[in-house]
Amino acid sequence: MKRMVALMMVSLFSIAVLSGCNTVAGAGKDVQKAGEKVEGAAKR
């Protein structure tokens, strides 16, 4: 029983970490696109 609970906890932790990585990667792409737009406006 303890092993099952430990496995579930590790699984939930792994899911949380992986979903956090996707969120940070998505935010990085959004910031990069915003920076490109600012750069394009500065060139005009």
LOPA-963054 format. One record per residue: x, y, z of N, C-alpha, C, O in turn; residue number from 1; chain. Coordinates in pm, whole numbers. Layout:
REM LOPA-963054
<rec><n_x>X</n_x><n_y>Y</n_y><n_z>Z</n_z><ca_x>X</ca_x><ca_y>Y</ca_y><ca_z>Z</ca_z><c_x>X</c_x><c_y>Y</c_y><c_z>Z</c_z><o_x>X</o_x><o_y>Y</o_y><o_z>Z</o_z><tilo>NUM</tilo><sevo>A</sevo></rec>
...
REM end
This chain:
REM LOPA-963054
<rec><n_x>83</n_x><n_y>-120</n_y><n_z>0</n_z><ca_x>0</ca_x><ca_y>0</ca_y><ca_z>0</ca_z><c_x>87</c_x><c_y>125</c_y><c_z>0</c_z><o_x>60</o_x><o_y>220</o_y><o_z>-75</o_z><tilo>1</tilo><sevo>A</sevo></rec>
<rec><n_x>190</n_x><n_y>127</n_y><n_z>83</n_z><ca_x>278</ca_x><ca_y>243</ca_y><ca_z>88</ca_z><c_x>350</c_x><c_y>264</c_y><c_z>-45</c_z><o_x>374</o_x><o_y>377</o_y><o_z>-87</o_z><tilo>2</tilo><sevo>A</sevo></rec>
<rec><n_x>383</n_x><n_y>152</n_y><n_z>-109</n_z><ca_x>452</ca_x><ca_y>161</ca_y><ca_z>-238</ca_z><c_x>361</c_x><c_y>225</c_y><c_z>-343</c_z><o_x>406</o_x><o_y>305</o_y><o_z>-424</o_z><tilo>3</tilo><sevo>A</sevo></rec>
<rec><n_x>234</n_x><n_y>188</n_y><n_z>-340</n_z><ca_x>138</ca_x><ca_y>243</ca_y><ca_z>-435</ca_z><c_x>120</c_x><c_y>393</c_y><c_z>-414</c_z><o_x>115</o_x><o_y>469</o_y><o_z>-511</o_z><tilo>4</tilo><sevo>A</sevo></rec>
<rec><n_x>112</n_x><n_y>436</n_y><n_z>-290</n_z><ca_x>97</ca_x><ca_y>578</ca_y><ca_z>-259</ca_z><c_x>223</c_x><c_y>654</c_y><c_z>-303</c_z><o_x>212</o_x><o_y>763</o_y><o_z>-359</o_z><tilo>5</tilo><sevo>A</sevo></rec>
<rec><n_x>340</n_x><n_y>597</n_y><n_z>-279</n_z><ca_x>465</ca_x><ca_y>661</ca_y><ca_z>-320</ca_z><c_x>471</c_x><c_y>674</c_y><c_z>-472</c_z><o_x>514</o_x><o_y>777</o_y><o_z>-524</o_z><tilo>6</tilo><sevo>A</sevo></rec>
<rec><n_x>430</n_x><n_y>571</n_y><n_z>-543</n_z><ca_x>430</ca_x><ca_y>574</ca_y><ca_z>-689</ca_z><c_x>333</c_x><c_y>680</c_y><c_z>-741</c_z><o_x>364</o_x><o_y>750</o_y><o_z>-838</o_z><tilo>7</tilo><sevo>A</sevo></rec>
<rec><n_x>219</n_x><n_y>692</n_y><n_z>-679</n_z><ca_x>122</ca_x><ca_y>794</ca_y><ca_z>-719</ca_z><c_x>177</c_x><c_y>934</c_y><c_z>-695</c_z><o_x>159</o_x><o_y>1023</o_y><o_z>-779</o_z><tilo>8</tilo><sevo>A</sevo></rec>
<rec><n_x>243</n_x><n_y>954</n_y><n_z>-583</n_z><ca_x>301</ca_x><ca_y>1085</ca_y><ca_z>-552</ca_z><c_x>409</c_x><c_y>1122</c_y><c_z>-653</c_z><o_x>415</o_x><o_y>1236</o_y><o_z>-699</o_z><tilo>9</tilo><sevo>A</sevo></rec>
<rec><n_x>495</n_x><n_y>1027</n_y><n_z>-687</n_z><ca_x>601</ca_x><ca_y>1052</ca_y><ca_z>-786</ca_z><c_x>539</c_x><c_y>1083</c_y><c_z>-922</c_z><o_x>586</o_x><o_y>1172</o_y><o_z>-993</o_z><tilo>10</tilo><sevo>A</sevo></rec>
<rec><n_x>434</n_x><n_y>1012</n_y><n_z>-959</n_z><ca_x>367</ca_x><ca_y>1036</ca_y><ca_z>-1086</ca_z><c_x>306</c_x><c_y>1177</c_y><c_z>-1091</c_z><o_x>322</o_x><o_y>1248</o_y><o_z>-1190</o_z><tilo>11</tilo><sevo>A</sevo></rec>
<rec><n_x>238</n_x><n_y>1216</n_y><n_z>-986</n_z><ca_x>178</ca_x><ca_y>1349</ca_y><ca_z>-982</ca_z><c_x>284</c_x><c_y>1459</c_y><c_z>-987</c_z><o_x>266</o_x><o_y>1561</o_y><o_z>-1053</o_z><tilo>12</tilo><sevo>A</sevo></rec>
<rec><n_x>394</n_x><n_y>1438</n_y><n_z>-915</n_z><ca_x>503</ca_x><ca_y>1535</ca_y><ca_z>-917</ca_z><c_x>562</c_x><c_y>1547</c_y><c_z>-1056</c_z><o_x>591</o_x><o_y>1658</o_y><o_z>-1102</o_z><tilo>13</tilo><sevo>A</sevo></rec>
<rec><n_x>581</n_x><n_y>1435</n_y><n_z>-1124</n_z><ca_x>637</ca_x><ca_y>1435</ca_y><ca_z>-1260</ca_z><c_x>545</c_x><c_y>1510</c_y><c_z>-1357</c_z><o_x>591</o_x><o_y>1588</o_y><o_z>-1440</o_z><tilo>14</tilo><sevo>A</sevo></rec>
<rec><n_x>416</n_x><n_y>1485</n_y><n_z>-1344</n_z><ca_x>319</ca_x><ca_y>1554</ca_y><ca_z>-1431</ca_z><c_x>323</c_x><c_y>1704</c_y><c_z>-1408</c_z><o_x>319</o_x><o_y>1783</o_y><o_z>-1502</o_z><tilo>15</tilo><sevo>A</sevo></rec>
<rec><n_x>331</n_x><n_y>1744</n_y><n_z>-1283</n_z><ca_x>336</ca_x><ca_y>1887</ca_y><ca_z>-1251</ca_z><c_x>461</c_x><c_y>1952</c_y><c_z>-1306</c_z><o_x>455</o_x><o_y>2063</o_y><o_z>-1358</o_z><tilo>16</tilo><sevo>A</sevo></rec>
<rec><n_x>574</n_x><n_y>1884</n_y><n_z>-1296</n_z><ca_x>700</ca_x><ca_y>1940</ca_y><ca_z>-1348</ca_z><c_x>696</c_x><c_y>1951</c_y><c_z>-1499</c_z><o_x>736</o_x><o_y>2053</o_y><o_z>-1555</o_z><tilo>17</tilo><sevo>A</sevo></rec>
<rec><n_x>648</n_x><n_y>1848</n_y><n_z>-1566</n_z><ca_x>643</ca_x><ca_y>1851</ca_y><ca_z>-1712</ca_z><c_x>546</c_x><c_y>1956</c_y><c_z>-1764</c_z><o_x>575</o_x><o_y>2022</o_y><o_z>-1864</o_z><tilo>18</tilo><sevo>A</sevo></rec>
<rec><n_x>433</n_x><n_y>1972</n_y><n_z>-1700</n_z><ca_x>339</ca_x><ca_y>2074</ca_y><ca_z>-1745</ca_z><c_x>394</c_x><c_y>2214</c_y><c_z>-1718</c_z><o_x>366</o_x><o_y>2308</o_y><o_z>-1793</o_z><tilo>19</tilo><sevo>A</sevo></rec>
<rec><n_x>470</n_x><n_y>2228</n_y><n_z>-1612</n_z><ca_x>535</ca_x><ca_y>2356</ca_y><ca_z>-1584</ca_z><c_x>635</c_x><c_y>2392</c_y><c_z>-1691</c_z><o_x>647</o_x><o_y>2509</o_y><o_z>-1727</o_z><tilo>20</tilo><sevo>A</sevo></rec>
<rec><n_x>707</n_x><n_y>2295</n_y><n_z>-1741</n_z><ca_x>805</ca_x><ca_y>2320</ca_y><ca_z>-1847</ca_z><c_x>735</c_x><c_y>2370</c_y><c_z>-1973</c_z><o_x>784</o_x><o_y>2462</o_y><o_z>-2039</o_z><tilo>21</tilo><sevo>A</sevo></rec>
<rec><n_x>622</n_x><n_y>2310</n_y><n_z>-2007</n_z><ca_x>548</ca_x><ca_y>2355</ca_y><ca_z>-2124</ca_z><c_x>500</c_x><c_y>2498</c_y><c_z>-2106</c_z><o_x>502</o_x><o_y>2577</o_y><o_z>-2201</o_z><tilo>22</tilo><sevo>A</sevo></rec>
<rec><n_x>457</n_x><n_y>2531</n_y><n_z>-1988</n_z><ca_x>408</ca_x><ca_y>2666</ca_y><ca_z>-1962</ca_z><c_x>521</c_x><c_y>2767</c_y><c_z>-1976</c_z><o_x>502</o_x><o_y>2872</o_y><o_z>-2037</o_z><tilo>23</tilo><sevo>A</sevo></rec>
<rec><n_x>637</n_x><n_y>2737</n_y><n_z>-1922</n_z><ca_x>751</ca_x><ca_y>2828</ca_y><ca_z>-1931</ca_z><c_x>798</c_x><c_y>2840</c_y><c_z>-2075</c_z><o_x>831</o_x><o_y>2950</o_y><o_z>-2120</o_z><tilo>24</tilo><sevo>A</sevo></rec>
<rec><n_x>801</n_x><n_y>2730</n_y><n_z>-2148</n_z><ca_x>842</ca_x><ca_y>2735</ca_y><ca_z>-2288</ca_z><c_x>744</c_x><c_y>2820</c_y><c_z>-2370</c_z><o_x>786</o_x><o_y>2897</o_y><o_z>-2455</o_z><tilo>25</tilo><sevo>A</sevo></rec>
<rec><n_x>616</n_x><n_y>2805</n_y><n_z>-2343</n_z><ca_x>515</ca_x><ca_y>2885</ca_y><ca_z>-2414</ca_z><c_x>528</c_x><c_y>3033</c_y><c_z>-2383</c_z><o_x>512</o_x><o_y>3117</o_y><o_z>-2471</o_z><tilo>26</tilo><sevo>A</sevo></rec>
<rec><n_x>556</n_x><n_y>3064</n_y><n_z>-2257</n_z><ca_x>574</ca_x><ca_y>3205</ca_y><ca_z>-2219</ca_z><c_x>698</c_x><c_y>3261</c_y><c_z>-2287</c_z><o_x>698</o_x><o_y>3376</o_y><o_z>-2330</o_z><tilo>27</tilo><sevo>A</sevo></rec>
<rec><n_x>802</n_x><n_y>3182</n_y><n_z>-2298</n_z><ca_x>925</ca_x><ca_y>3227</ca_y><ca_z>-2365</ca_z><c_x>900</c_x><c_y>3259</c_y><c_z>-2511</c_z><o_x>952</o_x><o_y>3358</o_y><o_z>-2563</o_z><tilo>28</tilo><sevo>A</sevo></rec>
<rec><n_x>820</n_x><n_y>3177</n_y><n_z>-2578</n_z><ca_x>787</ca_x><ca_y>3202</ca_y><ca_z>-2718</ca_z><c_x>705</c_x><c_y>3330</c_y><c_z>-2732</c_z><o_x>726</o_x><o_y>3408</o_y><o_z>-2826</o_z><tilo>29</tilo><sevo>A</sevo></rec>
<rec><n_x>612</n_x><n_y>3353</n_y><n_z>-2640</n_z><ca_x>531</ca_x><ca_y>3474</ca_y><ca_z>-2643</ca_z><c_x>617</c_x><c_y>3598</c_y><c_z>-2626</c_z><o_x>598</o_x><o_y>3698</o_y><o_z>-2695</o_z><tilo>30</tilo><sevo>A</sevo></rec>
<rec><n_x>711</n_x><n_y>3593</n_y><n_z>-2533</n_z><ca_x>800</ca_x><ca_y>3706</ca_y><ca_z>-2509</ca_z><c_x>887</c_x><c_y>3730</c_y><c_z>-2631</c_z><o_x>913</o_x><o_y>3845</o_y><o_z>-2668</o_z><tilo>31</tilo><sevo>A</sevo></rec>
<rec><n_x>933</n_x><n_y>3622</n_y><n_z>-2694</n_z><ca_x>1018</ca_x><ca_y>3636</ca_y><ca_z>-2813</ca_z><c_x>940</c_x><c_y>3703</c_y><c_z>-2926</c_z><o_x>994</o_x><o_y>3791</o_y><o_z>-2994</o_z><tilo>32</tilo><sevo>A</sevo></rec>
<rec><n_x>816</n_x><n_y>3664</n_y><n_z>-2948</n_z><ca_x>734</ca_x><ca_y>3725</ca_y><ca_z>-3053</ca_z><c_x>709</c_x><c_y>3873</c_y><c_z>-3024</c_z><o_x>712</o_x><o_y>3955</o_y><o_z>-3116</o_z><tilo>33</tilo><sevo>A</sevo></rec>
<rec><n_x>684</n_x><n_y>3906</n_y><n_z>-2899</n_z><ca_x>664</ca_x><ca_y>4046</ca_y><ca_z>-2863</ca_z><c_x>791</c_x><c_y>4126</c_y><c_z>-2888</c_z><o_x>784</o_x><o_y>4239</o_y><o_z>-2935</o_z><tilo>34</tilo><sevo>A</sevo></rec>
<rec><n_x>905</n_x><n_y>4068</n_y><n_z>-2857</n_z><ca_x>1033</ca_x><ca_y>4136</ca_y><ca_z>-2881</ca_z><c_x>1057</c_x><c_y>4158</c_y><c_z>-3029</c_z><o_x>1110</o_x><o_y>4263</o_y><o_z>-3068</o_z><tilo>35</tilo><sevo>A</sevo></rec>
<rec><n_x>1019</n_x><n_y>4062</n_y><n_z>-3111</n_z><ca_x>1035</ca_x><ca_y>4077</ca_y><ca_z>-3256</ca_z><c_x>947</c_x><c_y>4190</c_y><c_z>-3308</c_z><o_x>988</o_x><o_y>4265</o_y><o_z>-3397</o_z><tilo>36</tilo><sevo>A</sevo></rec>
<rec><n_x>827</n_x><n_y>4204</n_y><n_z>-3254</n_z><ca_x>738</ca_x><ca_y>4312</ca_y><ca_z>-3298</ca_z><c_x>794</c_x><c_y>4447</c_y><c_z>-3257</c_z><o_x>787</o_x><o_y>4543</o_y><o_z>-3335</o_z><tilo>37</tilo><sevo>A</sevo></rec>
<rec><n_x>847</n_x><n_y>4457</n_y><n_z>-3137</n_z><ca_x>908</ca_x><ca_y>4583</ca_y><ca_z>-3092</ca_z><c_x>1029</c_x><c_y>4616</c_y><c_z>-3178</c_z><o_x>1050</o_x><o_y>4731</o_y><o_z>-3215</o_z><tilo>38</tilo><sevo>A</sevo></rec>
<rec><n_x>1107</n_x><n_y>4516</n_y><n_z>-3210</n_z><ca_x>1226</ca_x><ca_y>4538</ca_y><ca_z>-3295</ca_z><c_x>1184</c_x><c_y>4585</c_y><c_z>-3435</c_z><o_x>1245</o_x><o_y>4675</o_y><o_z>-3492</o_z><tilo>39</tilo><sevo>A</sevo></rec>
<rec><n_x>1078</n_x><n_y>4523</n_y><n_z>-3488</n_z><ca_x>1028</ca_x><ca_y>4565</ca_y><ca_z>-3620</ca_z><c_x>978</c_x><c_y>4710</c_y><c_z>-3618</c_z><o_x>999</o_x><o_y>4785</o_y><o_z>-3713</o_z><tilo>40</tilo><sevo>A</sevo></rec>
<rec><n_x>911</n_x><n_y>4747</n_y><n_z>-3511</n_z><ca_x>861</ca_x><ca_y>4884</ca_y><ca_z>-3500</ca_z><c_x>977</c_x><c_y>4983</c_y><c_z>-3485</c_z><o_x>968</o_x><o_y>5095</o_y><o_z>-3535</o_z><tilo>41</tilo><sevo>A</sevo></rec>
<rec><n_x>1083</n_x><n_y>4943</n_y><n_z>-3418</n_z><ca_x>1197</ca_x><ca_y>5032</ca_y><ca_z>-3399</ca_z><c_x>1272</c_x><c_y>5053</c_y><c_z>-3531</c_z><o_x>1329</o_x><o_y>5159</o_y><o_z>-3553</o_z><tilo>42</tilo><sevo>A</sevo></rec>
<rec><n_x>1272</n_x><n_y>4953</n_y><n_z>-3617</n_z><ca_x>1342</ca_x><ca_y>4965</ca_y><ca_z>-3746</ca_z><c_x>1269</c_x><c_y>5061</c_y><c_z>-3841</c_z><o_x>1332</o_x><o_y>5122</o_y><o_z>-3927</o_z><tilo>43</tilo><sevo>A</sevo></rec>
<rec><n_x>1137</n_x><n_y>5074</n_y><n_z>-3824</n_z><ca_x>1061</ca_x><ca_y>5165</ca_y><ca_z>-3911</ca_z><c_x>1086</c_x><c_y>5302</c_y><c_z>-3869</c_z><o_x>1032</o_x><o_y>5395</o_y><o_z>-3928</o_z><tilo>44</tilo><sevo>A</sevo></rec>
REM end
